[in-house]
Amino acid sequence: MRIKFLFTTFILLSCSLSLLVSQEMVEDPTEKTDSVSFEKSSALGIIAKKLLTDYNGPIANEPFDFQKWNGGFELGVRLPLNDYLNLAFPFKASSVTLPETNRNVNILSLDAQAQFFPLQNNSIRLQPYLASGIGAVFEGGDDDLSFAVPLAVGANIHINKRVDLNLEMAYRVGLKSDRNNYQLGIGFIYNLTEMEDKKPKPLPEVIEEVPEPFDHLVDSDGDGVPDIYDLSPQRSGLVELMGAPDSDGDGIPDHLDKCPHEPGPIENHGCPIEEQVIAEPEPEPEPEIEEIPEEIQEVLDIAMRDVQFDLGRATIRPESFTVLNQVAEIMREYPQYRLRIHGHTDNIGSAANNQRLSEQRARSCYEYLASRGVSTARMSFTGFGESRPVATNDTPEGRATNRRVEFQLYLD
C-alpha cells in the first residue's frame, strides 16, 4: 500500500504540474503578463529527490508491478556548463528486493551524469533533458562494488529564480548480472545562484527636441521671409521666390529678368517674344524666251527640203553641206535651244528597210552637226520610216516630198 500511495502521488503531482505548464504555454500572447524568462536553463544547485526503484521489472519484463517497487532518496549537486549541458553528481540510497535472493538489501550509488537540454526556450518554465553517465554501486549486504550506466529522461520546471521542480525516469544498465533496474524520481533543485531575469530592459525615453520659433528673426520688408534667407531683404517679394520681387508677374525674379516690367517666357529671359512678319519672296520672273526669227525658221525649212542623200543610202551629198552648216550656225547663235532630227522615207520598199534607212539618215545629219561643233547633248535623232508622210506616195512628186529630214528647235 505504501508503494501504491507513493507512486499515485508521483503521477498526480506530475500531471498537475504538466497541466500548469501547458496552460502557461498556451496563454494568449497578446495579453500582457508578468511571465518569467531566464537567461539560462539552470544554475549551480543542490538536488533532493524521492526515489522509487524496481530491480524485478527488467528481469520479469513487468516494469509496472508496483508491489515490487522500493523507496529511496537522492541528494546531489548540479553544475551548469552552458545553456545546453549540465553535469550532475547524485548520491542515491535505496532499500531494494534483489530478484535472485528475494531479500532486501541497502544499495548506495554515486553517479556522474551529463544532462543535455535540446530545447532552449527561455519564455516557458518547462525544460526537458536527456541524461547519461556512469555510476558506482555498492550493495551493503555483500560489500560488493559494481557499476551501472544510467539512461534517463527528465524535466526541470522553474518555480521561481531559486527553486526548480525535477521529474526524472531512468533505466539503469547494471554491469553486474541481474542488476538492471528502473528508477523514478521527483524532487526539488535549489539554485545556489539566482537565474537572471531576461525581461527586456525598457528603452530610454526619447525627448523630442522642439525647434525654436523664428519670431526672433528680422524681416525688414515684411514679406514673410527672414532677412538671412531673403534675396531682396529691403524690398518686399514673394515667399516662393525667397523674398525676391517679380514686378511683371511672369515667375522670374526681377534680378534675373531682362525685362522686369514686361512679362515673358523664361526661355527668352523674361522678355516678350516679338512676332516676326516674314515677307513672302516675290516670284522670280520667268526667263524671256527669245522667239526664233522667221528667216531662221526658213533656213530650217530649206534644210528639210534640200538635204540630199545617195539613192537608197544614208550618205549626205556634198551639195547639202551648205544648208547643214547654216543649221550649225543657228545652234551656236541660240544656245538655249535644243534640236530634234527626224528622218522620213516614202513607201517604196519594205517598211523595215524604210525604218532603218530613216534612222541612218537622221543619224548622218546628227553626226555632221556634231562635227561642226554642236554639242551632242543638245541634239537627238529619230527615224520614223514611211509612217508619217506629208504628201501622197502615188506620184513621184509626192514621194520626193516624203523623203525628208526635219529639223525642230525646242526649249528644254
C-alpha positions in Angstrom: 0.0 0.0 0.0 2.9 2.4 0.8 4.3 1.9 -2.7 1.0 2.5 -4.4 0.5 5.6 -2.4 3.9 7.0 -3.3 3.5 6.1 -7.0 0.0 7.6 -7.2 1.2 10.7 -5.5 4.1 10.9 -8.1 1.7 10.5 -11.0 -0.9 13.0 -9.8 1.8 15.6 -9.0 3.4 15.2 -12.4 0.1 15.5 -14.2 -0.8 18.7 -12.2 2.5 20.3 -12.9 2.3 19.4 -16.6 -1.2 21.0 -16.9 0.1 24.1 -15.1 3.0 24.4 -17.6 0.8 23.7 -20.6 -1.7 26.3 -19.5 1.1 28.8 -19.3 2.4 27.9 -22.8 -1.0 28.4 -24.5 -1.8 31.7 -22.9 -2.8 34.4 -25.4 0.5 36.1 -26.4 -1.4 39.4 -26.9 -2.2 39.6 -23.2 0.2 41.5 -21.0 1.6 39.1 -18.4 4.4 39.1 -15.9 5.8 35.8 -17.2 9.2 34.9 -16.1 12.0 34.2 -18.6 15.5 33.1 -17.6 18.9 33.7 -19.1 20.0 30.1 -18.6 18.1 26.7 -18.2 19.8 26.0 -14.9 22.3 27.3 -12.3 24.5 25.8 -9.7 22.2 23.9 -7.4 21.5 21.2 -4.7 19.4 18.2 -5.7 17.0 16.5 -3.3 14.6 13.9 -4.6 12.4 10.9 -3.6 13.2 7.7 -5.5 11.2 4.6 -6.5 13.4 1.7 -7.6 12.5 -1.6 -9.3 15.0 -4.5 -9.8 12.4 -7.1 -10.7 10.8 -5.4 -13.7 13.7 -5.7 -16.1 14.1 -9.4 -15.4 10.4 -10.4 -15.3 9.5 -7.9 -18.0 6.9 -6.4 -15.7 8.0 -2.8 -15.2 4.7 -1.6 -13.7 4.3 -4.2 -11.0 4.3 -1.5 -8.3 4.2 -4.1 -5.5 7.9 -4.7 -6.2 9.0 -1.1 -6.4 11.1 0.1 -3.4 11.6 3.6 -2.0 14.7 5.7 -1.5 16.2 9.1 -1.8 18.7 11.1 -3.8 21.0 14.0 -2.9 23.3 15.7 -5.3 24.9 18.7 -6.9 24.1 20.2 -10.3 26.8 22.1 -12.2 25.8 24.1 -15.4 28.4 24.2 -18.2 26.4 26.2 -20.8 22.8 26.7 -22.0 22.6 23.1 -23.3 24.8 21.0 -21.0 24.8 20.3 -17.2 26.9 18.0 -15.0 25.1 16.3 -12.1 26.6 14.2 -9.3 23.7 12.5 -7.5 24.2 10.2 -4.4 21.3 7.6 -4.2 20.3 5.3 -1.4 17.5 2.6 -1.7 16.4 -0.4 0.2 15.5 -2.9 -2.6 14.5 -6.5 -3.1 17.1 -8.4 -5.2 15.5 -10.8 -7.7 17.8 -13.8 -7.2 17.6 -13.9 -3.4 14.3 -12.2 -2.8 15.8 -10.4 0.1 16.1 -6.7 1.0 19.5 -5.0 0.5 20.6 -1.4 1.0 22.1 -0.2 -2.2 24.2 3.0 -2.4 25.3 4.6 -5.6 27.3 7.7 -6.7 26.8 8.8 -10.3 28.4 11.3 -12.7 25.9 12.4 -15.3 25.8 14.7 -18.2 22.4 16.3 -18.8 21.6 17.6 -22.3 18.8 20.2 -22.8 17.8 20.1 -26.5 15.2 22.8 -26.4 16.1 26.3 -25.4 13.0 28.5 -25.0 13.5 30.8 -22.1 10.0 32.1 -22.3 8.5 28.9 -20.8 9.1 27.2 -17.5 9.4 23.6 -18.7 13.0 22.5 -19.7 13.2 18.8 -20.7 16.5 17.0 -20.9 18.3 13.7 -21.6 20.9 12.3 -19.3 23.5 9.6 -19.1 26.8 8.8 -17.4 28.4 6.2 -15.1 27.6 5.2 -11.5 29.4 3.3 -8.8 27.0 0.9 -7.0 27.7 -0.6 -3.5 25.5 -3.4 -2.2 25.6 -3.2 1.5 24.9 -6.9 2.2 27.9 -8.3 0.3 30.2 -5.3 0.5 30.3 -5.7 -3.3 31.2 -2.8 -5.7 29.8 -2.7 -9.2 29.0 -0.1 -11.9 25.9 0.9 -13.8 25.1 3.2 -16.8 22.0 5.4 -16.3 19.9 6.3 -19.3 17.4 9.0 -18.2 14.8 11.4 -19.5 13.6 14.2 -17.3 12.4 17.8 -17.0 13.0 20.8 -14.8 10.1 23.0 -14.1 11.1 26.5 -13.0 9.0 27.6 -10.0 11.0 30.7 -9.3 14.5 32.0 -9.6 15.7 29.8 -6.8 13.7 26.6 -7.0 13.1 24.0 -9.8 10.8 21.0 -9.6 12.6 18.0 -11.1 11.0 14.9 -12.6 13.2 12.0 -13.9 12.7 8.4 -15.1 15.8 6.3 -15.7 16.7 2.8 -16.9 20.0 1.8 -15.2 22.1 -0.8 -17.1 24.0 -2.8 -14.5 27.4 -4.0 -15.4 26.8 -6.9 -12.9 24.4 -9.7 -13.8 20.8 -9.1 -13.0 21.3 -5.6 -11.8 19.3 -3.7 -14.5 16.7 -1.6 -12.8 14.1 1.2 -13.2 14.1 4.4 -11.2 11.6 7.2 -10.8 12.5 10.4 -9.1 10.6 13.5 -8.0 12.0 16.3 -6.0 13.5 19.8 -6.0 16.6 21.6 -7.0 17.7 24.6 -5.0 19.7 27.0 -7.1 22.6 28.5 -5.1 22.7 31.5 -7.5 19.6 33.2 -8.9 18.9 32.8 -12.6 18.9 36.2 -14.2 15.6 37.5 -15.5 15.7 38.1 -19.2 12.9 40.7 -19.3 13.8 43.3 -21.9 15.1 46.5 -20.4 12.9 49.5 -21.2 14.1 51.7 -23.9 15.4 55.1 -22.8 12.8 57.8 -23.1 13.3 59.9 -26.2 12.7 63.5 -25.7 11.8 65.1 -28.9 13.5 68.4 -29.4 11.2 71.2 -30.4 12.8 73.7 -32.8 13.0 77.2 -31.7 10.5 79.6 -33.3 11.6 82.1 -35.9 9.9 85.0 -34.2 13.3 86.5 -33.3 14.5 86.7 -36.9 14.4 90.1 -38.6 12.1 90.6 -41.7 12.8 94.1 -42.8 10.5 94.2 -45.8 7.7 92.3 -44.1 7.3 89.7 -46.9 7.4 86.7 -44.5 11.0 85.7 -45.5 13.6 86.5 -42.8 16.4 88.7 -43.9 19.0 86.0 -43.6 17.1 84.0 -46.3 15.7 86.9 -48.3 17.2 87.5 -51.7 15.9 91.1 -51.5 15.7 92.0 -47.8 14.9 95.7 -48.4 12.2 95.1 -51.0 9.0 93.1 -50.4 8.8 90.0 -52.6 7.3 86.6 -52.9 7.9 83.7 -50.5 8.1 81.2 -53.3 10.9 83.3 -54.8 12.8 83.5 -51.5 11.6 87.1 -51.0 12.6 88.3 -54.4 10.1 90.7 -56.2 8.5 89.8 -59.5 7.2 93.1 -60.9 5.7 91.7 -64.1 4.4 88.5 -62.6 6.0 86.2 -65.1 7.5 83.9 -62.4 11.1 85.2 -63.0 12.6 87.3 -60.2 13.4 90.9 -61.2 17.1 90.4 -60.6 17.1 87.6 -63.2 14.6 89.2 -65.5 16.0 91.1 -68.5 12.6 92.7 -69.0 11.3 93.1 -65.3 8.3 95.2 -66.3 7.2 93.2 -69.3 6.1 89.5 -68.8 7.9 87.0 -71.0 8.8 83.3 -71.0 11.9 82.0 -69.2 13.4 80.7 -72.4 13.5 84.4 -73.6 15.0 85.6 -70.2 11.7 87.1 -69.2 11.2 89.3 -72.2 8.2 89.1 -74.5 8.7 87.4 -77.9 8.0 89.8 -80.7 6.1 88.5 -83.6 8.2 88.5 -86.7 6.4 89.1 -90.0 8.1 87.0 -92.7 7.6 88.5 -96.1 6.9 86.1 -98.8 9.6 86.2 -101.5 8.5 87.7 -104.8 8.3 85.1 -107.5 11.2 85.1 -109.9 10.3 86.4 -113.3 10.1 83.8 -115.9 13.0 84.0 -118.3 12.2 85.6 -121.6 12.2 83.2 -124.4 13.7 84.7 -127.5 11.5 83.9 -130.4 13.1 82.3 -133.5 13.1 84.8 -136.3 11.2 83.9 -139.5 14.4 83.8 -141.5 15.9 81.2 -139.1 12.8 79.0 -139.4 13.0 79.4 -143.2 16.6 78.0 -143.1 15.3 75.0 -141.2 12.5 74.5 -143.7 15.0 74.8 -146.6 17.3 72.2 -144.9 14.3 69.8 -144.7 13.9 70.0 -148.4 17.5 70.4 -149.6 19.4 67.8 -147.6 20.0 65.1 -150.2 21.4 61.6 -149.8 22.7 58.9 -152.3 19.9 56.7 -153.6 18.9 54.1 -151.1 21.8 55.1 -148.8 22.5 57.4 -145.8 25.5 59.2 -147.3 24.9 63.0 -147.4 25.6 64.6 -150.8 28.2 67.4 -150.8 25.7 70.0 -152.1 23.8 69.6 -148.8 26.7 70.7 -146.6 25.9 74.4 -147.1 22.4 74.3 -145.6 23.7 72.0 -142.7 26.4 74.5 -141.9 23.7 77.1 -141.6 21.8 74.9 -139.1 25.0 74.5 -137.1 25.4 78.3 -137.0 21.8 78.7 -135.8 22.6 76.3 -132.9 25.6 78.3 -131.9 23.6 81.5 -132.0 20.7 80.2 -129.9 22.4 78.1 -127.1 19.2 77.8 -125.1 17.6 75.7 -127.7 17.8 72.0 -128.5 17.4 70.3 -131.8 15.4 67.2 -132.8 16.3 65.5 -136.1 13.6 63.3 -137.6 14.2 61.1 -140.6 11.4 60.0 -143.0 11.0 58.0 -146.3 8.4 57.2 -148.9 6.7 53.8 -149.2 8.9 52.3 -151.8 10.4 49.1 -150.4 9.7 47.3 -147.3 8.6 49.1 -144.1 11.6 47.6 -142.2 14.1 48.8 -144.7 12.5 52.2 -144.8 12.5 52.4 -141.0 16.2 51.5 -140.9 17.1 54.0 -143.7 15.2 56.9 -142.0 17.2 56.3 -138.7 20.5 56.1 -140.6 19.9 59.4 -142.5 18.8 61.2 -139.3 22.0 59.9 -137.6 24.1 61.1 -140.5 22.8 64.7 -140.0 23.3 64.4 -136.3 27.0 63.3 -136.7 27.7 66.0 -139.3 26.3 68.8 -137.0 28.4 67.4 -134.1 31.5 67.6 -136.4 30.6 71.3 -136.9 30.8 71.9 -133.1 27.2 71.4 -132.0 27.1 69.5 -128.6 25.6 66.1 -128.9 23.9 66.8 -125.5 21.7 69.4 -127.3 20.6 67.1 -130.1 18.7 63.9 -130.6 17.7 61.9 -133.7 14.8 59.5 -134.5 13.7 57.6 -137.6 10.0 57.2 -138.5 10.3 55.3 -141.8 7.2 55.7 -144.0 4.8 56.2 -141.1 4.5 60.0 -141.3 4.0 61.1 -144.9 3.2 64.7 -145.6 2.2 64.1 -149.3 0.8 61.3 -151.4 3.1 58.4 -152.3 1.2 57.8 -155.5 3.1 60.3 -157.5 6.9 60.9 -158.0 6.5 64.5 -156.6 4.7 63.3 -153.5 7.2 60.6 -152.8 10.1 63.1 -153.2 8.4 65.4 -150.6 8.0 62.5 -148.2 11.8 61.7 -148.4 13.0 64.3 -145.9 14.9 65.1 -142.7 13.1 67.6 -140.4 15.0 70.0 -138.0 12.9 71.2 -135.0 14.2 73.7 -132.4 12.7 73.5 -128.9 13.4 74.7 -125.3 14.0 72.0 -122.7 
